[in-house]
């Protein structure tokens, strides 16, 4: 089993890179574990308190559960991955059954900030993108998917996303084995990465 970590700032194009990799690998050979599924359950908080949650700080993630699930997958066990809602800030009662496969991709902004999680990664990838491009994607995503207004998105970016990116996410670039500039548009980097993955699978 090959464990790949794909990190990078919010709106950098990580999901696009993941989709491109999956497309180029054999069918049903990849399991994706999104960091976002492991946000701590904050459904008990009031709407005002929820608005203050810092989703860009490592303390917002239940890393112990994520690491435990990764270890279980490596042992050949099926896990029950949490379902998290940004709208309610809560976890659903149900979970998603996830089976072990040849390639496990762990994807998220903060995954390389945790040393224990980093230790479990065979290949560490950092998707790099210009700050302006990331902001444009964040605006579009947060308005369409997370029900925020334009003013709320900018306020949230200024208070949380930008300072946390500089403090916790950008510094993890130094741990990366591969840096992918321009996200999903960088077909050369994605081809190199998938070729390396294919060699490992066959090996």
Secondary structure, DSSP 8 states (H G I E B T S, - for coil): -EEEEEE--TTSSHHHHHHHHHHHS-TT-EEEEEGGGGB---TTS-HHHHTT--TTSGGGB-HHHHHHHHHHHHTT--EEEEEEETTTTEEEEEEEEE---SEEEEE-TTGGG-HHHHHT-SEEEEEE--HHHHHHHHHHHHHHHS---HHHHHHHIIIIIHHHIIIIIGGGGGG-SEEEETGGG-HHHHHHHHHHHHHHHH-
